[in-house]
Structure formats: C-alpha cells, structure tokens
Amino acid sequence: RRDLADFPEIDLPPEIAVRPFVGTGGLHMKYNFQQYLWQDPAKPGRGWGLFGHVGISNGVPDIFDWSMSAGIAGAVPAPSRPLDNFGIGYFRQSVSTAAVNALAPTVALGDEQGAEVYYTAQIGKRFRLTANGQVIEPSLRSAKAAVNIGLRARASF
C-alpha cells in the first residue's frame, strides 16, 4: 500500500478532503508498437515507419487513467539524403477523475497533450544539424501552452 505518509515532503493543502494518491493493487497495461512502412532495399535496417503506445491504468498510485503516443519517424527516403532522419509525434495523457476532483479546490487539472517534430541533416562527413519544435499543453489548466524550438549541431573529429 502506498500512502502520502510515505512521502513526508509532500504537504497537500487542507482543502483537499479526498486523497487521490492512496490505494492498493495498482494496475497498468500498455501496448507498444513500431512498424516499418518503408525499408531501403539496399540497407534493410534503414527505413521509416509508425511508432506509438496505448496504456490504461486504474489511477493507483499514479494519477493518470490512460495515455497514448503516436508518430512517424526514421530515415529520409530521398536517395540524395541517405543519412538524414526525421520524426513527428503526438502524445496525450488523461488525469484520473478522482485526482481532478480531489485537487479541484486548489488547482484545476485536465488532460495533457503535446507534439514534436524534428529533422536531422547530415552536412558533409562530420557535421549533423538537428532542428526541432515542441508544443505542450500542460495538465495544469492555469498554465499556458509551452512552445520550444531548438537547434543542435554535432561535429565528429
């Protein structure tokens, strides 16, 4: 059994009468998948395809009822860009009704979701450049959506 007493550093406000993080016999099931939709006939390990997961939980001791992610990623199929790769993905996770209701007196929660896209380009023999972007709508309803844009360079010597 997990209880808030196991975490003395967590001090919930007194307005929260129901403790959503207490319980026994937690259950979580998850199904992962990945499948090539295209493979390079000359290099069977090179290709692109679908990936993702679907998971459900009874919310004990976690606060999520279900989660999912899905996307497309892999090698760029253009013969002129054999070392480039890309990806685009989406995720969503649902906060349990018990947690939403219990925390409602102090904080408004909801589902969290987000998306990411990236592209990595091989520039010459020793230089890779990756551009990526993310948008995340957090579980905390009072928080604004976060937008992150990044650029990463890798040089090999």
C-alpha positions in Angstrom: 0.0 0.0 0.0 1.2 3.5 -0.9 0.2 6.4 1.2 1.0 10.1 1.5 2.7 9.3 4.8 5.4 7.6 2.7 6.2 11.0 1.3 6.7 13.4 4.2 7.9 16.1 1.9 4.5 16.3 0.2 2.2 18.6 2.2 -1.2 18.9 0.4 -3.5 21.9 1.3 -6.1 21.1 4.0 -8.9 21.9 1.5 -8.2 18.6 -0.2 -10.5 16.2 1.7 -10.1 13.2 -0.6 -6.6 11.9 -1.0 -6.3 10.7 -4.7 -2.9 9.1 -4.4 -3.8 6.5 -1.8 -4.6 2.9 -2.7 -3.6 -0.7 -3.2 -3.4 -3.0 -6.1 -2.3 -0.6 -8.8 -2.8 -1.8 -12.4 -1.2 -0.5 -15.6 -1.3 -2.1 -19.0 0.5 -0.8 -22.0 0.8 -1.9 -25.7 3.8 -0.6 -27.7 4.1 -0.8 -31.4 6.5 0.1 -34.2 6.3 -0.9 -37.8 8.3 0.0 -40.9 6.2 1.3 -43.7 9.3 1.7 -46.0 12.7 -0.1 -45.9 15.7 0.7 -48.1 16.2 -2.5 -50.2 19.9 -1.8 -50.2 20.1 -1.4 -46.4 17.3 -3.3 -44.6 18.0 -1.5 -41.2 17.2 1.9 -42.9 13.6 2.9 -43.2 10.8 4.9 -41.7 7.5 3.9 -40.1 5.0 4.2 -37.4 5.5 4.0 -33.6 3.4 4.5 -30.5 1.8 3.2 -27.4 -1.6 3.0 -25.7 -1.8 2.5 -22.0 -4.5 2.3 -19.4 -4.3 2.5 -15.6 -6.7 2.4 -12.6 -5.0 5.5 -11.3 -3.4 3.8 -8.3 -0.9 5.1 -7.2 -0.5 7.1 -10.4 -2.9 10.0 -11.3 -3.3 9.0 -14.9 -6.2 7.0 -16.4 -4.8 6.4 -19.8 -2.0 7.6 -22.1 -1.1 7.3 -25.8 1.6 8.4 -28.2 1.9 8.0 -31.9 4.2 9.2 -34.7 6.2 8.6 -37.8 10.0 8.6 -37.7 13.0 7.2 -39.5 15.3 7.7 -42.4 14.5 10.2 -45.2 13.7 8.1 -48.2 15.3 10.5 -50.7 18.4 8.9 -52.3 20.2 12.3 -52.2 19.9 12.5 -48.4 20.8 8.9 -47.2 22.0 10.0 -43.7 19.2 12.4 -42.8 16.3 11.4 -40.5 13.1 12.9 -39.3 10.2 12.4 -36.8 6.9 13.8 -35.9 4.9 12.7 -32.9 1.9 13.4 -30.7 1.1 12.3 -27.1 -1.9 12.7 -24.7 -2.4 11.5 -21.2 -5.6 11.7 -19.2 -5.6 12.7 -15.5 -7.9 10.5 -13.4 -11.3 11.9 -12.5 -10.5 11.2 -8.8 -7.4 13.3 -9.0 -9.1 16.1 -10.9 -12.0 16.2 -8.3 -9.7 15.9 -5.3 -7.4 18.7 -6.3 -10.2 21.0 -7.7 -10.3 23.1 -4.5 -6.7 24.2 -5.1 -5.8 23.6 -8.7 -7.6 22.9 -12.0 -6.2 19.8 -13.8 -7.1 18.3 -17.2 -5.5 16.2 -19.9 -2.0 16.9 -21.1 -1.0 16.7 -24.7 1.8 17.7 -27.0 3.5 17.3 -30.3 7.1 17.3 -31.6 8.7 17.5 -34.9 12.4 17.2 -35.8 14.7 16.9 -38.8 18.4 15.9 -38.7 20.5 16.8 -41.7 24.0 15.3 -42.4 26.1 18.1 -43.7 29.4 16.7 -45.1 31.1 13.7 -43.5 31.5 15.1 -39.9 28.6 17.5 -39.2 25.0 16.9 -38.3 22.4 19.7 -37.7 19.1 19.0 -36.0 16.1 21.4 -35.8 13.2 20.6 -33.6 10.0 22.1 -32.3 7.6 21.1 -29.5 4.2 22.3 -28.3 2.9 21.1 -25.0 -0.4 21.9 -23.4 0.2 21.0 -19.7 -2.2 19.3 -17.2 -2.3 22.4 -15.1 -5.1 24.4 -16.7 -3.8 27.8 -15.4 -0.5 27.2 -17.3 -0.1 28.4 -20.9 0.9 26.1 -23.6 4.7 25.7 -23.9 6.4 26.1 -27.3 10.1 25.1 -27.6 12.2 25.5 -30.7 15.7 24.1 -30.8 18.7 23.7 -33.0 21.5 21.2 -32.2 24.8 20.7 -34.0 27.2 17.7 -33.8 30.7 17.7 -35.1 32.8 14.5 -35.2 36.5 14.6 -35.3 
